[in-house]
Amino acid sequence: MKNDELNRLGGLILDASIMAHKELGPGLLESAYTFALRKELILRGVNCRLQVPVEFNYKGDALGKIYVIDILVEEQIIIEVKSVDTMIPIFDAQLITYLKLYQKKLGYLINFNVPLLKDGFHRIVYKF
């Protein structure tokens, strides 16, 4: 997928995230935002999957499903949904790990537990 298409999808993800946040407000569980965001993306014609397992291999040994991606958009963009009071660096590291293991370039870390979604919306690039 070309960078222009990834950026176009990023705009749709932001728009869908803002709408889900406006409808639900802060303070709910991550699962509520995950399902609402998925619905908003589908309404915009974006294909996405929820709770996508990530297999982990170490030096040739398959360790099985270790991680689960909250939302995978168009098989290219990983979205990690949070609903926390404070974002901590490990959340960024977690998304970068998902990007690396799933061999994707672009991810979004979205914390819905904020008054304004722009304060909780973070784009993470890995070898873009």
ABEGO torsion letter per residue (X at the ends): XBAAAAAAAAAAAAAAAAAAAAAAEBGBBAAAAAAAAAAAAAAAGBBBBBGBBBBBBBGGBBAEBABBBABBBGGABBBBBBBBABBBAAAAAAAAAAAAAAGBABBBBBBABBABAAAABBBBBBGX
